Amino acid sequence: MKTRTLKWMMCVLAFVCAVPAFGSSCDSLSKLTLKDTAITSAQLVPAGQFSPPGQRQNTATAANPYKSLPEFCRVAVTIKPTADSDIKVEVWLPSSGWNSKFQAVGNGGWAGVISYSALADAVRAGYAGASTDTGHVGGRGTFALDHPEKLIDFSWRSEHEMTVKAKAVIEAFYGAGPRLSYWNGCSTGGRQGLKEAQMFPNDYDGIIAGAPANRTAISLWIAHAVLKDPAS
């Protein structure tokens, strides 16, 4: 009798351990309180049903690049660390198959948008992901004129704020923070990764900084070599 009872208890324990433990439901994340932050929406997106805001997928003429996305919890956040800040962030959380890791994705050019395609790649690979518009809308630098705080947001503050808030959202949803965190970006995203490493080395365990738009010594040397002779 004792043996059968022990076997039954072990089976129940195995079943409980096999069920993923979530800290909270997706929609309840809208009530999460974070410093200088408003969570504007938290909703479950069914598998293959995501479409970027303002875009309509014409299935007759083009393939849907988001069709293979699994179900995920999409959290939209606005962060205002200063009176002139308006940093938009999205955090995507796979409903199942989370690999216990976090991958933040960078921007290109002057940013001004959420990097949806890179976010989708992260979620497909099992990561919880995050992206920011860096505090402005549109791919031009005119936002910085007479707005020094917005320039700081673009330069480094939005990335760090996104990282801190995304990790808090991840912990609230899954009941545990990420085991490992990575930055993945190219061009401006590469520069963002280098700035994270310089200013906030504890934000990430690993950084992919592809083709960073950064004034490195080699860039200055190339410019000098090319421009020192007007005839060149």
C-alpha positions in Angstrom: 0.0 0.0 0.0 2.8 2.4 0.9 4.6 1.6 -2.4 1.5 2.4 -4.4 0.9 5.6 -2.5 4.5 6.7 -3.1 4.2 5.9 -6.8 1.0 7.9 -7.0 2.6 10.9 -5.3 5.6 10.7 -7.6 3.3 10.7 -10.7 1.4 13.8 -9.4 4.7 15.6 -8.7 6.0 14.8 -12.2 2.8 16.2 -13.7 3.0 19.4 -11.7 6.7 19.9 -12.6 5.8 19.4 -16.3 3.3 22.2 -16.3 4.9 25.6 -17.0 4.5 27.9 -14.1 3.3 31.4 -15.0 3.5 34.3 -12.6 0.4 36.0 -14.1 -1.9 36.0 -17.1 -1.1 38.2 -20.1 -4.0 40.6 -19.7 -3.2 41.1 -16.0 0.2 42.6 -16.9 -1.7 45.8 -17.8 -2.0 46.4 -14.0 1.8 46.0 -13.4 3.3 49.1 -11.8 6.8 50.2 -12.9 8.7 53.4 -12.3 8.1 56.2 -14.9 6.1 53.6 -16.9 2.6 53.2 -18.3 1.6 49.8 -19.7 -0.8 50.8 -22.5 -1.8 47.3 -23.5 -1.2 43.6 -22.8 -2.9 41.1 -25.0 -2.5 37.6 -26.2 -1.8 37.3 -30.0 -2.9 34.0 -31.5 -0.4 32.0 -33.6 0.1 33.6 -37.0 -2.3 36.5 -36.4 0.1 39.4 -35.8 0.2 42.4 -38.2 2.3 45.5 -37.5 0.3 48.6 -36.6 -0.8 50.6 -39.7 0.0 47.7 -42.1 -2.3 45.4 -43.9 -1.0 42.2 -45.3 -2.2 41.6 -48.8 -2.1 37.8 -49.0 -2.9 37.9 -52.7 0.4 39.6 -53.6 2.8 38.9 -50.7 3.6 36.2 -48.2 2.9 37.0 -44.5 6.3 37.2 -42.8 4.6 36.8 -39.4 2.5 33.7 -40.3 4.9 31.3 -38.5 4.9 33.2 -35.3 3.7 31.2 -32.3 1.1 32.5 -29.8 2.6 35.3 -27.6 1.7 37.9 -25.1 2.3 41.4 -26.6 2.9 44.1 -24.0 3.1 47.8 -25.1 4.8 50.2 -22.8 5.4 54.0 -22.6 8.4 55.1 -20.5 8.9 58.8 -19.4 12.1 59.1 -17.4 12.0 62.9 -18.0 9.3 65.5 -18.8 10.3 65.5 -22.5 10.6 61.7 -22.8 8.1 59.5 -24.7 9.8 56.1 -25.1 7.7 53.4 -26.7 8.6 49.8 -26.0 7.1 46.4 -26.9 7.8 43.2 -25.0 6.9 39.9 -26.6 6.5 36.8 -24.4 6.0 33.3 -25.9 3.0 31.6 -24.4 4.9 28.2 -24.5 8.4 27.0 -25.2 10.1 29.9 -23.6 13.9 29.1 -23.4 14.3 31.2 -20.2 16.3 33.8 -22.1 15.8 37.4 -23.1 16.8 38.9 -26.4 16.6 42.7 -27.0 16.8 43.8 -30.6 18.3 47.0 -31.9 17.3 49.6 -34.5 18.6 51.0 -37.8 19.4 54.5 -38.9 17.6 57.1 -36.7 15.2 54.4 -35.3 11.8 55.9 -34.6 10.0 52.6 -35.0 9.7 49.3 -33.1 11.8 46.6 -34.9 9.0 44.1 -35.5 10.7 41.7 -37.8 13.7 41.3 -35.4 11.3 40.8 -32.5 9.5 38.1 -34.5 12.8 36.3 -35.1 13.6 36.4 -31.4 10.2 34.9 -30.4 10.3 32.2 -33.1 13.6 31.1 -31.5 12.0 30.8 -28.1 13.2 34.1 -26.6 11.2 36.7 -24.8 12.0 39.8 -26.8 11.9 43.6 -26.6 12.3 46.6 -28.9 12.1 50.4 -28.5 11.5 53.3 -30.9 14.2 55.1 -28.9 11.8 57.9 -27.9 10.6 59.4 -31.1 8.6 58.7 -34.3 10.1 58.7 -37.8 13.5 58.0 -39.3 15.0 61.5 -39.2 17.2 63.4 -36.7 14.9 66.5 -36.6 13.4 65.3 -33.3 16.7 66.2 -31.5 16.5 70.0 -32.3 15.9 71.9 -29.0 15.1 68.5 -27.3 18.4 67.5 -25.5 16.5 64.9 -23.4 15.2 63.2 -26.5 18.7 63.0 -27.9 19.8 61.4 -24.7 16.9 58.9 -25.0 18.0 58.1 -28.5 21.7 57.8 -27.6 21.4 55.4 -24.7 18.7 56.0 -22.1 15.8 54.3 -24.1 17.8 51.1 -24.5 18.7 50.8 -20.8 15.1 51.8 -19.7 13.7 49.2 -22.1 16.0 46.5 -20.6 15.1 47.2 -17.0 11.4 47.3 -17.7 11.4 44.3 -20.0 13.1 42.1 -17.4 10.4 43.2 -14.9 7.6 42.3 -17.3 9.3 38.9 -18.0 9.5 38.1 -14.4 5.9 39.1 -13.7 4.6 36.9 -16.6 6.7 33.8 -16.2 7.2 34.0 -12.4 11.0 34.2 -12.9 13.4 36.5 -14.6 15.5 35.5 -17.6 18.4 33.1 -17.0 20.5 34.9 -19.7 20.0 38.2 -21.5 21.4 39.1 -24.9 21.5 42.2 -27.1 21.2 41.7 -30.8 21.6 44.6 -33.2 23.3 45.9 -36.4 24.3 49.4 -37.6 22.6 51.7 -35.1 21.7 48.5 -33.2 25.4 47.7 -33.1 26.2 51.1 -31.7 23.4 50.6 -29.1 25.0 47.3 -28.1 28.4 48.9 -27.6 26.9 51.8 -25.6 25.1 49.2 -23.4 28.4 47.4 -22.8 30.1 50.7 -22.0 27.5 52.2 -19.6 25.5 49.3 -18.3 27.7 46.1 -18.4 25.3 44.2 -16.1 22.3 44.6 -18.5 23.4 41.8 -20.8 25.3 38.5 -20.6 26.2 38.7 -24.3 26.1 41.4 -27.0 26.0 41.0 -30.8 27.1 44.4 -32.2 27.0 44.0 -36.0 28.4 46.7 -38.2 28.1 49.3 -35.4 27.5 52.9 -36.5 30.3 54.1 -34.2 33.2 56.5 -34.6 35.9 54.0 -33.9 39.6 54.5 -34.4 39.6 52.5 -37.7 36.8 54.6 -39.1 38.7 57.8 -38.3 41.9 56.3 -39.9 40.0 55.4 -43.1 38.5 58.9 -43.3 42.0 60.4 -42.8 43.6 58.2 -45.4 40.9 58.9 -48.0 40.6 62.7 -47.4 44.2 63.8 -46.7 44.8 64.2 -50.4 42.2 66.3 -52.2 43.1 64.6 -55.5 41.9 61.3 -54.0 
